[in-house]
């Protein structure tokens, strides 16, 4: 049986985990729109009605906050894009589901795609944050290649690249123009790509 001290410790840990999750959820939203460089402990504390010291207790440095935000964004992407697509069989059906969920993700999170925003910030800046972004993106592209192979695509690397390029192109244009019509153009490009998929 747990002692009162153990129960209090567990409750404090749970509260701390919920606070950290709320911080990171807001951090992902902000970084998607403003980039990781614009993400500060002061801004987050203000947005969340917390003290800077209270927020700083969760992250020892700006880089720690950025790395945790990248991990939280990857988790959101997994939950919103990848997991729902797993209901479809491997290969062409799952590839279609992943592409559709990817567009839904871009349209739902109206600031665009976290990965598009942060990749452009860190594409030529070596360091742990860039490495974390690159690793997450490579995992996603590797899954697109794997599903392209399972679908029987002749050149799965090319197909995965083109699918990724269409989505990132739509994201970039949407972020610059705010024109949601770019998603219609991107879906039309995706339809031409899907014509290569086996029935």
C-alpha atoms as a printed R data frame, in Angstrom:
    type eleno elety resid chain resno      x      y       z
1   ATOM     1    CA   UNK     A     1  0.000  0.000   0.000
2   ATOM     2    CA   UNK     A     2  1.357  3.418  -0.945
3   ATOM     3    CA   UNK     A     3  2.244  5.828   1.822
4   ATOM     4    CA   UNK     A     4  0.884  9.387   1.887
5   ATOM     5    CA   UNK     A     5  4.324 10.663   0.834
6   ATOM     6    CA   UNK     A     6  4.431  8.268  -2.142
7   ATOM     7    CA   UNK     A     7  0.883  9.270  -3.142
8   ATOM     8    CA   UNK     A     8  1.789 12.970  -2.941
9   ATOM     9    CA   UNK     A     9  4.924 12.361  -5.025
10  ATOM    10    CA   UNK     A    10  2.905 10.496  -7.660
11  ATOM    11    CA   UNK     A    11  0.299 13.289  -7.788
12  ATOM    12    CA   UNK     A    12  3.034 15.915  -8.146
13  ATOM    13    CA   UNK     A    13  4.667 13.887 -10.945
14  ATOM    14    CA   UNK     A    14  1.340 13.574 -12.761
15  ATOM    15    CA   UNK     A    15  0.687 17.316 -12.408
16  ATOM    16    CA   UNK     A    16  4.229 18.042 -13.632
17  ATOM    17    CA   UNK     A    17  3.740 15.762 -16.646
18  ATOM    18    CA   UNK     A    18  0.435 17.464 -17.522
19  ATOM    19    CA   UNK     A    19  2.032 20.899 -17.205
20  ATOM    20    CA   UNK     A    20  4.964 19.846 -19.384
21  ATOM    21    CA   UNK     A    21  2.568 18.399 -21.988
22  ATOM    22    CA   UNK     A    22  0.572 21.656 -22.046
23  ATOM    23    CA   UNK     A    23  3.771 23.665 -22.446
24  ATOM    24    CA   UNK     A    24  4.956 21.498 -25.326
25  ATOM    25    CA   UNK     A    25  1.570 21.518 -27.040
26  ATOM    26    CA   UNK     A    26  1.661 25.328 -27.084
27  ATOM    27    CA   UNK     A    27  5.337 25.301 -28.091
28  ATOM    28    CA   UNK     A    28  4.571 23.144 -31.142
29  ATOM    29    CA   UNK     A    29  1.730 25.504 -32.145
30  ATOM    30    CA   UNK     A    30  3.970 28.567 -31.810
31  ATOM    31    CA   UNK     A    31  6.964 27.001 -33.572
32  ATOM    32    CA   UNK     A    32  4.746 25.895 -36.456
33  ATOM    33    CA   UNK     A    33  3.816 29.507 -37.120
34  ATOM    34    CA   UNK     A    34  6.843 31.458 -35.892
35  ATOM    35    CA   UNK     A    35  9.683 28.933 -36.010
36  ATOM    36    CA   UNK     A    36 11.798 27.465 -33.247
37  ATOM    37    CA   UNK     A    37 14.005 30.532 -32.986
38  ATOM    38    CA   UNK     A    38 11.014 32.637 -31.998
39  ATOM    39    CA   UNK     A    39 10.144 30.187 -29.254
40  ATOM    40    CA   UNK     A    40 11.151 31.598 -25.881
41  ATOM    41    CA   UNK     A    41 10.463 30.664 -22.294
42  ATOM    42    CA   UNK     A    42  9.139 34.191 -21.709
43  ATOM    43    CA   UNK     A    43  6.651 33.955 -24.587
44  ATOM    44    CA   UNK     A    44  5.424 30.532 -23.495
45  ATOM    45    CA   UNK     A    45  5.120 31.617 -19.864
46  ATOM    46    CA   UNK     A    46  3.048 34.618 -20.919
47  ATOM    47    CA   UNK     A    47  0.793 32.546 -23.225
48  ATOM    48    CA   UNK     A    48  0.214 29.911 -20.544
49  ATOM    49    CA   UNK     A    49 -0.130 32.273 -17.579
50  ATOM    50    CA   UNK     A    50  2.905 30.790 -15.856
51  ATOM    51    CA   UNK     A    51  5.956 32.321 -14.287
52  ATOM    52    CA   UNK     A    52  9.218 32.118 -16.225
53  ATOM    53    CA   UNK     A    53 10.842 30.288 -13.329
54  ATOM    54    CA   UNK     A    54  7.981 27.764 -13.230
55  ATOM    55    CA   UNK     A    55  8.361 27.094 -16.931
56  ATOM    56    CA   UNK     A    56 12.151 27.116 -16.768
57  ATOM    57    CA   UNK     A    57 11.962 24.285 -14.204
58  ATOM    58    CA   UNK     A    58 10.758 22.018 -17.026
59  ATOM    59    CA   UNK     A    59 13.495 23.027 -19.506
60  ATOM    60    CA   UNK     A    60 17.012 23.961 -18.493
61  ATOM    61    CA   UNK     A    61 17.824 25.926 -21.631
62  ATOM    62    CA   UNK     A    62 16.361 27.216 -24.873
63  ATOM    63    CA   UNK     A    63 17.970 24.310 -26.711
64  ATOM    64    CA   UNK     A    64 16.353 21.822 -24.304
65  ATOM    65    CA   UNK     A    65 13.002 23.490 -25.001
66  ATOM    66    CA   UNK     A    66 13.603 23.332 -28.761
67  ATOM    67    CA   UNK     A    67 14.584 19.647 -28.655
68  ATOM    68    CA   UNK     A    68 11.559 18.779 -26.524
69  ATOM    69    CA   UNK     A    69  9.363 20.716 -28.965
70  ATOM    70    CA   UNK     A    70 10.750 18.751 -31.922
71  ATOM    71    CA   UNK     A    71  9.978 15.498 -30.076
72  ATOM    72    CA   UNK     A    72  6.461 16.710 -29.218
73  ATOM    73    CA   UNK     A    73  5.856 17.708 -32.856
74  ATOM    74    CA   UNK     A    74  6.974 14.251 -34.002
75  ATOM    75    CA   UNK     A    75  4.568 12.678 -31.516
76  ATOM    76    CA   UNK     A    76  1.705 14.890 -32.752
77  ATOM    77    CA   UNK     A    77  2.519 13.973 -36.354
78  ATOM    78    CA   UNK     A    78  2.568 10.275 -35.454
79  ATOM    79    CA   UNK     A    79 -0.771 10.560 -33.650
80  ATOM    80    CA   UNK     A    80 -2.541 12.684 -36.304
81  ATOM    81    CA   UNK     A    81 -1.051 11.368 -39.567
82  ATOM    82    CA   UNK     A    82  0.544  7.970 -39.134
83  ATOM    83    CA   UNK     A    83 -1.643  6.171 -36.586
84  ATOM    84    CA   UNK     A    84 -4.970  6.741 -38.385
85  ATOM    85    CA   UNK     A    85 -3.413  5.525 -41.649
86  ATOM    86    CA   UNK     A    86 -2.343  2.253 -40.032
87  ATOM    87    CA   UNK     A    87 -5.940  1.028 -40.321
88  ATOM    88    CA   UNK     A    88 -5.355  0.721 -44.078
89  ATOM    89    CA   UNK     A    89 -3.426 -2.296 -45.414
90  ATOM    90    CA   UNK     A    90  0.275 -1.879 -46.273
91  ATOM    91    CA   UNK     A    91  1.108 -0.578 -49.711
92  ATOM    92    CA   UNK     A    92 -1.142  1.506 -51.948
93  ATOM    93    CA   UNK     A    93 -4.097  1.803 -49.510
94  ATOM    94    CA   UNK     A    94 -1.886  2.930 -46.646
95  ATOM    95    CA   UNK     A    95  0.084  5.289 -48.881
96  ATOM    96    CA   UNK     A    96 -3.183  6.918 -49.982
97  ATOM    97    CA   UNK     A    97 -4.349  7.154 -46.360
98  ATOM    98    CA   UNK     A    98 -1.045  8.685 -45.246
99  ATOM    99    CA   UNK     A    99 -1.120 11.269 -48.019
100 ATOM   100    CA   UNK     A   100 -4.717 12.199 -47.203
101 ATOM   101    CA   UNK     A   101 -3.982 12.453 -43.481
102 ATOM   102    CA   UNK     A   102 -0.929 14.586 -44.270
103 ATOM   103    CA   UNK     A   103 -3.088 17.119 -46.120
104 ATOM   104    CA   UNK     A   104 -5.661 17.018 -43.334
105 ATOM   105    CA   UNK     A   105 -2.829 17.755 -40.907
106 ATOM   106    CA   UNK     A   106 -1.744 20.802 -42.905
107 ATOM   107    CA   UNK     A   107 -5.275 22.125 -43.157
108 ATOM   108    CA   UNK     A   108 -6.189 21.419 -39.527
109 ATOM   109    CA   UNK     A   109 -3.127 23.101 -38.068
110 ATOM   110    CA   UNK     A   110 -3.663 26.278 -40.025
111 ATOM   111    CA   UNK     A   111 -0.159 27.586 -39.420
112 ATOM   112    CA   UNK     A   112  1.029 24.881 -41.780
113 ATOM   113    CA   UNK     A   113  3.399 22.034 -41.096
114 ATOM   114    CA   UNK     A   114  5.872 22.156 -38.209
115 ATOM   115    CA   UNK     A   115  8.461 20.291 -40.283
116 ATOM   116    CA   UNK     A   116  8.287 22.741 -43.169
117 ATOM   117    CA   UNK     A   117  8.645 25.708 -40.830
118 ATOM   118    CA   UNK     A   118 11.556 24.329 -38.859
119 ATOM   119    CA   UNK     A   119 13.408 22.657 -41.728
120 ATOM   120    CA   UNK     A   120 13.807 25.964 -43.514
121 ATOM   121    CA   UNK     A   121 15.133 27.546 -40.302
122 ATOM   122    CA   UNK     A   122 17.698 24.856 -39.609
123 ATOM   123    CA   UNK     A   123 18.575 23.399 -42.992
124 ATOM   124    CA   UNK     A   124 22.077 24.906 -42.954
125 ATOM   125    CA   UNK     A   125 22.654 25.245 -39.200
126 ATOM   126    CA   UNK     A   126 24.489 22.253 -37.763
127 ATOM   127    CA   UNK     A   127 23.754 21.169 -34.226
128 ATOM   128    CA   UNK     A   128 21.477 18.991 -32.090
129 ATOM   129    CA   UNK     A   129 18.237 20.763 -33.053
130 ATOM   130    CA   UNK     A   130 18.895 20.407 -36.779
131 ATOM   131    CA   UNK     A   131 19.890 16.760 -36.231
132 ATOM   132    CA   UNK     A   132 16.627 16.057 -34.376
133 ATOM   133    CA   UNK     A   133 14.544 17.683 -37.135
134 ATOM   134    CA   UNK     A   134 16.445 15.811 -39.851
135 ATOM   135    CA   UNK     A   135 16.076 12.475 -38.027
136 ATOM   136    CA   UNK     A   136 12.305 12.908 -37.668
137 ATOM   137    CA   UNK     A   137 11.914 13.864 -41.325
138 ATOM   138    CA   UNK     A   138 14.073 10.955 -42.469
139 ATOM   139    CA   UNK     A   139 11.889  8.509 -40.512
140 ATOM   140    CA   UNK     A   140  8.820  9.863 -42.280
141 ATOM   141    CA   UNK     A   141 10.413  9.678 -45.728
142 ATOM   142    CA   UNK     A   142 11.675  6.148 -44.997
143 ATOM   143    CA   UNK     A   143  8.096  5.109 -44.178
144 ATOM   144    CA   UNK     A   144  6.867  6.639 -47.451
145 ATOM   145    CA   UNK     A   145  9.570  4.685 -49.303
146 ATOM   146    CA   UNK     A   146  8.603  1.480 -47.462
147 ATOM   147    CA   UNK     A   147  4.927  1.902 -48.340
148 ATOM   148    CA   UNK     A   148  5.852  2.763 -51.955
149 ATOM   149    CA   UNK     A   149  7.829 -0.484 -52.158
150 ATOM   150    CA   UNK     A   150  4.916 -2.439 -50.669
151 ATOM   151    CA   UNK     A   151  2.625 -0.816 -53.253
152 ATOM   152    CA   UNK     A   152  4.818 -2.119 -56.067
153 ATOM   153    CA   UNK     A   153  6.012  1.306 -57.256
154 ATOM   154    CA   UNK     A   154  8.902  0.860 -59.711
155 ATOM   155    CA   UNK     A   155 11.002  3.652 -58.192
156 ATOM   156    CA   UNK     A   156  9.894  3.997 -54.553
157 ATOM   157    CA   UNK     A   157 12.562  6.588 -53.669
158 ATOM   158    CA   UNK     A   158 11.371  8.889 -56.445
159 ATOM   159    CA   UNK     A   159  7.718  8.373 -55.588
160 ATOM   160    CA   UNK     A   160  8.300  9.135 -51.888
161 ATOM   161    CA   UNK     A   161 10.322 12.223 -52.816
162 ATOM   162    CA   UNK     A   162  7.604 13.536 -55.130
163 ATOM   163    CA   UNK     A   163  4.878 12.946 -52.553
164 ATOM   164    CA   UNK     A   164  6.936 14.718 -49.900
165 ATOM   165    CA   UNK     A   165  7.771 17.565 -52.313
166 ATOM   166    CA   UNK     A   166  4.098 18.154 -53.185
167 ATOM   167    CA   UNK     A   167  3.134 18.398 -49.525
168 ATOM   168    CA   UNK     A   168  6.064 20.631 -48.567
169 ATOM   169    CA   UNK     A   169  5.436 22.810 -51.606
170 ATOM   170    CA   UNK     A   170  1.805 23.255 -50.577
171 ATOM   171    CA   UNK     A   171  2.885 24.016 -47.035
172 ATOM   172    CA   UNK     A   172  5.433 26.623 -48.121
173 ATOM   173    CA   UNK     A   173  3.022 28.370 -50.475
174 ATOM   174    CA   UNK     A   174  0.228 28.344 -47.889
175 ATOM   175    CA   UNK     A   175  2.504 29.821 -45.226
176 ATOM   176    CA   UNK     A   176  3.507 32.645 -47.552
177 ATOM   177    CA   UNK     A   177  0.123 33.403 -49.113
178 ATOM   178    CA   UNK     A   178 -2.466 32.103 -46.664
179 ATOM   179    CA   UNK     A   179 -4.367 30.859 -49.726
180 ATOM   180    CA   UNK     A   180 -6.080 27.574 -48.856
181 ATOM   181    CA   UNK     A   181 -6.573 26.971 -52.587
182 ATOM   182    CA   UNK     A   182 -3.008 25.658 -52.714
183 ATOM   183    CA   UNK     A   183 -4.297 22.496 -51.047
184 ATOM   184    CA   UNK     A   184 -6.627 21.900 -54.007
185 ATOM   185    CA   UNK     A   185 -3.671 22.260 -56.367
186 ATOM   186    CA   UNK     A   186 -1.617 19.901 -54.224
187 ATOM   187    CA   UNK     A   187 -4.415 17.335 -54.092
188 ATOM   188    CA   UNK     A   188 -4.621 17.475 -57.899
189 ATOM   189    CA   UNK     A   189 -0.869 16.823 -58.079
190 ATOM   190    CA   UNK     A   190 -1.320 13.979 -55.612
191 ATOM   191    CA   UNK     A   191 -4.091 12.499 -57.783
192 ATOM   192    CA   UNK     A   192 -1.626 12.356 -60.688
193 ATOM   193    CA   UNK     A   193  0.863 10.586 -58.440
194 ATOM   194    CA   UNK     A   194 -1.828  8.187 -57.243
195 ATOM   195    CA   UNK     A   195 -2.451  7.189 -60.852
196 ATOM   196    CA   UNK     A   196  0.844  5.271 -60.576
197 ATOM   197    CA   UNK     A   197 -0.458  3.191 -57.675
198 ATOM   198    CA   UNK     A   198 -1.754 -0.292 -58.442
199 ATOM   199    CA   UNK     A   199 -5.536 -0.589 -58.203
